Amino acid sequence: MIVQTYYLYVERIDARKNMARFYALSIQPTLFGHASLLRCWGRIGCRGQQKVHMFEHEDQAVELFLELLSAKRKKGYRPRTSCGNPRVSVRSPVAAQ
């Protein structure tokens, strides 16, 4: 049984190299109560590829999750900081009235 949900989405963008990549990780339960680690990666705006790792125990999935996160951080992947549209501002419904 999965005790805590894990989800990560990071990007690596370098205009000089024409690079715009994403990498997503999530730990999800299987139908049989085990843990699975889902990895998705590719060019931003494209569907990309995915791979699923199956584990008997959640701690094994978390260990791989953290290893992959560390490797991606070393390569320059960072969490996305905004939606990419500078004109969109978030306002509360009360302020809009």
Sine and cosine of phi, psi and omega as CSV:
sin_phi,cos_phi,sin_psi,cos_psi,sin_omega,cos_omega
0.00,0.00,0.71,-0.70,0.00,-1.00
-0.98,0.18,0.84,-0.54,-0.05,-1.00
-0.99,0.11,-0.67,0.75,-0.07,-1.00
-0.72,-0.70,0.59,-0.81,0.03,-1.00
-0.99,0.10,0.63,-0.78,0.04,-1.00
-0.83,-0.56,0.78,-0.63,0.06,-1.00
-0.51,-0.86,0.68,-0.73,0.01,-1.00
-0.60,-0.80,0.69,-0.72,0.11,-0.99
-0.73,-0.69,0.86,-0.51,0.00,-1.00
-0.76,-0.64,0.38,-0.92,0.00,-1.00
-0.74,-0.68,0.42,-0.91,0.12,-0.99
-0.73,-0.68,0.92,-0.40,-0.05,-1.00
-0.83,-0.56,0.81,-0.59,0.06,-1.00
-0.61,-0.79,0.97,-0.22,-0.06,-1.00
-0.90,0.44,-0.53,0.85,0.00,-1.00
-0.90,0.44,-0.52,0.85,0.00,-1.00
-0.98,-0.19,0.09,1.00,-0.07,-1.00
0.82,0.57,0.70,0.72,-0.05,-1.00
-0.93,-0.36,0.79,-0.61,0.08,-1.00
-0.54,-0.84,1.00,-0.02,-0.10,-0.99
-0.88,-0.47,0.43,-0.90,0.11,-0.99
-0.79,-0.61,0.35,-0.94,0.05,-1.00
-0.52,-0.85,0.80,-0.60,-0.01,-1.00
-0.80,-0.60,0.65,-0.76,0.04,-1.00
-0.77,-0.64,0.62,-0.78,0.13,-0.99
-0.46,-0.89,0.59,-0.81,0.08,-1.00
-0.97,-0.25,0.82,-0.58,-0.07,-1.00
-0.73,-0.68,0.47,-0.88,0.05,-1.00
-0.97,0.23,0.49,-0.87,0.12,-0.99
-1.00,-0.06,0.09,-1.00,0.03,-1.00
-0.91,0.42,-0.37,0.93,-0.06,-1.00
-0.98,-0.18,0.19,0.98,0.06,-1.00
1.00,0.07,0.11,0.99,0.05,-1.00
-1.00,0.00,0.00,-1.00,0.01,-1.00
-0.96,-0.30,0.57,-0.82,0.10,-0.99
-0.75,-0.66,0.58,-0.82,0.06,-1.00
-0.94,-0.34,0.87,-0.49,0.00,-1.00
-0.98,-0.22,0.83,-0.56,0.04,-1.00
-0.92,-0.40,0.76,-0.65,0.08,-1.00
-0.77,-0.64,0.66,-0.75,-0.01,-1.00
-0.44,-0.90,0.35,-0.94,0.05,-1.00
0.37,-0.93,-0.22,-0.98,0.02,-1.00
-0.99,0.15,0.66,-0.75,0.01,-1.00
-0.86,0.50,0.75,-0.66,-0.02,-1.00
0.99,-0.11,-0.17,0.99,0.04,-1.00
-0.92,-0.38,0.26,-0.97,-0.03,-1.00
-0.94,0.33,-0.61,0.79,0.04,-1.00
0.97,0.22,-0.35,-0.94,-0.04,-1.00
-0.84,-0.54,0.24,-0.97,0.08,-1.00
-0.53,-0.85,0.40,-0.92,0.01,-1.00
-0.58,-0.82,0.62,-0.78,-0.01,-1.00
-0.89,-0.46,0.75,-0.66,0.09,-1.00
-0.94,-0.35,0.73,-0.69,0.00,-1.00
-0.96,-0.27,0.63,-0.77,-0.02,-1.00
-0.69,-0.72,0.47,-0.88,0.09,-1.00
-0.96,0.27,-0.60,0.80,-0.10,-1.00
-0.79,-0.61,0.54,-0.84,-0.03,-1.00
-0.89,0.46,-0.59,0.81,-0.05,-1.00
-0.89,0.45,-0.48,0.88,0.07,-1.00
-0.93,0.37,-0.65,0.76,0.03,-1.00
-0.92,0.40,-0.65,0.76,0.01,-1.00
-0.90,0.43,-0.63,0.77,0.01,-1.00
-0.87,0.49,-0.73,0.69,0.04,-1.00
-0.92,0.40,-0.63,0.77,0.05,-1.00
-0.81,0.58,-0.75,0.66,-0.03,-1.00
-0.93,0.36,-0.58,0.81,0.06,-1.00
-0.90,0.44,-0.71,0.70,0.00,-1.00
-0.91,0.40,-0.64,0.77,0.05,-1.00
-0.87,0.50,-0.72,0.70,0.01,-1.00
-0.87,0.49,-0.69,0.72,0.01,-1.00
-0.89,0.45,-0.67,0.75,-0.01,-1.00
-0.94,0.35,-0.61,0.79,0.04,-1.00
-0.89,0.46,-0.62,0.78,0.03,-1.00
-0.91,0.42,-0.50,0.86,0.00,-1.00
-0.99,0.13,-0.12,0.99,0.06,-1.00
0.96,-0.29,0.11,0.99,0.05,-1.00
-0.96,0.30,0.68,-0.74,-0.01,-1.00
-0.70,-0.71,0.44,-0.90,0.06,-1.00
-0.89,0.45,0.53,-0.85,0.03,-1.00
-0.96,0.29,0.75,-0.67,-0.11,-0.99
-1.00,-0.08,-0.37,0.93,-0.01,-1.00
-0.50,-0.87,0.07,-1.00,0.00,-1.00
-0.98,0.18,-0.12,0.99,0.05,-1.00
1.00,-0.04,-0.08,1.00,0.00,-1.00
-0.92,-0.39,0.98,-0.20,-0.07,-1.00
-0.92,0.39,-0.31,0.95,-0.01,-1.00
-0.98,0.19,-0.35,0.94,-0.03,-1.00
-0.99,0.11,0.82,-0.58,0.07,-1.00
-0.86,-0.52,0.55,-0.83,-0.01,-1.00
-1.00,-0.03,0.85,-0.52,0.03,-1.00
-0.83,-0.56,0.53,-0.85,0.04,-1.00
-0.97,0.25,0.46,-0.89,0.01,-1.00
-0.87,0.49,-0.50,0.86,0.01,-1.00
-0.93,0.37,-0.66,0.75,-0.02,-1.00
-0.94,0.35,-0.42,0.91,-0.05,-1.00
-0.97,0.22,-0.28,0.96,-0.07,-1.00
-0.99,0.16,0.00,0.00,0.00,0.00
